[in-house]
Amino acid sequence: MTTTKSYDVIIIGAGIFGLSCAYECSKRNLSVLVVDAKKIGSGASGGILGAMAPYTPDQWHEKKEYQFQALCSAEKHWKDVEKLSSISSGYGRIGRICPIIHERVYKLALSRRKDAKKNWGKFKWDVIKKHELVSLDAAPYGLIYDNFSARIYPSKACHSLAQACSLNHVEFRENTKVTDFDSNTIYGEWGKETASSIIIASGYEGFDFIKSYFPITIGSGVKGQAALIDIDLRDMPQIYANGIYIVPHSDGTTTIGSTSERNWLEPYNTDFQLHELIKRAEDICPTIENAKLIKKWAGIRPKARRREPLIGKIPRSDSIYLAMGGFKIGFGIAHEIGISVADLIENKPNRLPKSYTIEHHLE
Ligand SMILES: Cc1cc2nc3c(=O)[nH]c(=O)nc-3n(C[C@H](O)[C@H](O)[C@H](O)COP(=O)(O)OP(=O)(O)OC[C@H]3O[C@@H](n4cnc5c(N)ncnc54)[C@H](O)[C@@H]3O)c2cc1C
């Protein structure tokens, strides 16, 4: 199928990064086509965890500031999206508790209270003695509590955002794999489409897709597995302990996540590592013991080589942009990434931290 229509922007990939770019471009009255090899939200973004947690409030720098502003503006962003789409994203600012297991961390946590006052404004970082969700054995030095962290339900958020985009006249084409691209055209077995700007937001598969533009491997995929359980903790804070998240959702379910696997063969299967994770989560939070398992899920996180998101105009091109590398924090920053990429396209100043830029990843 070949058409003669040309768009302002074509976006390759309908995950949270691609959808966020589409939403922002559509708000700026740009005509947008989003294509996905599979379905909307069928990559890493179609998951079930959705923690939106800040960096620690000390040693402040531009990367922390960018994420802080994103986590602040997320509340209004998702409210606007839900209002337009009439679909819940599951967003909620529920806070977070982190058990403390070393005296050193306890002292550090106490000292960070004043950093939060300085850098987090109205949001609080505190140390509490205990919490009803966490076993005393798991938190011998108490817990860090913050009222800044939020949660979202990733797959629902993608559908809410896609619907908002459609209502803003964004066009979608699913089951449309892009096999090649140049400055203004994307190609596939289905034909080709043209646009003034192209945004590559193709998740971990995108790293392979763009490799001819880079002298080094610019990123890879890190697998994660998570489990959805039937226990209603929706008014409780999320828990983060030793790499494990327990995230209560607004629909009365709770997610345990995630494994972090550099070596994997099967992207979407789950295995014994998830069961070990669930067991460790139950030791921390006995309330979830015996909760019915609703669903197991696995996906591949896009991790750029220097761990930070990879955002900007591709080298040797005037019109191809990257919006990739969300890794473990994609949902907290995606809407700001959408704004930054749209700013780049429109040649406006943007607030991207240096560590997100392509130049930084090539250093
Ligand atoms: C288990 C797990 C838990 C996670 N937990 C959290 C969390 O708690 N908080 C958080 O913020 N983040 C979390 N993440 C990370 C988050 O999911 C990612 O940062 C985010 O989803 C990345 O979004 P993306 O749009 O870049 O990629 P994706 O969602 O993977 O989207 C890329 C899309 O591009 C499409 N595509 C690829 N190649 C092509 C092609 N050639 N042509 C057309 N389309 C193509 C794919 O089909 C896919 O739909 C987690 C990830 C996993 C796996």
The ligand as a Gaussian input file, in Angstrom:
#p B3LYP/6-31G(d) Opt

LIG

0 1
 C        9.198000      -6.244000      33.760000
 C        9.319000      -4.770000      33.521000
 C        9.003000      -3.893000      34.533000
 C        9.113000      -2.506000      34.335000
 N        8.753000      -1.684000      35.354000
 C        8.789000      -0.345000      35.171000
 C        8.353000       0.530000      36.187000
 O        7.934000       0.088000      37.257000
 N        8.399000       1.877000      35.953000
 C        8.861000       2.376000      34.753000
 O        8.880000       3.596000      34.577000
 N        9.285000       1.564000      33.776000
 C        9.270000       0.218000      33.963000
 N        9.704000      -0.612000      32.979000
 C       10.344000      -0.021000      31.799000
 C        9.345000       0.514000      30.808000
 O        8.396000      -0.477000      30.534000
 C       10.113000       0.954000      29.558000
 O       11.018000       1.992000      29.898000
 C        9.169000       1.514000      28.483000
 O        8.070000       0.693000      28.310000
 C        9.917000       1.680000      27.163000
 O        8.983000       2.189000      26.234000
 P        9.325000       2.310000      24.701000
 O        8.170000       2.988000      24.092000
 O       10.674000       2.869000      24.521000
 O        9.451000       0.782000      24.192000
 P        8.343000      -0.331000      23.896000
 O        7.211000      -0.238000      24.830000
 O        9.067000      -1.631000      23.859000
 O        7.771000       0.032000      22.466000
 C        8.484000      -0.154000      21.274000
 C        7.479000      -0.481000      20.193000
 O        8.146000      -0.422000      18.934000
 C        7.637000      -1.432000      18.106000
 N        8.633000      -1.740000      17.079000
 C        9.858000      -2.265000      17.230000
 N       10.485000      -2.395000      16.056000
 C        9.618000      -1.921000      15.119000
 C        9.684000      -1.812000      13.695000
 N       10.778000      -2.173000      13.001000
 N        8.612000      -1.294000      13.042000
 C        7.503000      -0.896000      13.725000
 N        7.404000      -0.996000      15.063000
 C        8.438000      -1.502000      15.749000
 C        7.372000      -2.600000      19.050000
 O        6.412000      -3.492000      18.502000
 C        6.888000      -1.881000      20.300000
 O        5.475000      -1.796000      20.367000
 C        9.580000      -1.996000      33.114000
 C        9.876000      -2.881000      32.072000
 C        9.745000      -4.254000      32.266000
 C       10.054000      -5.176000      31.136000

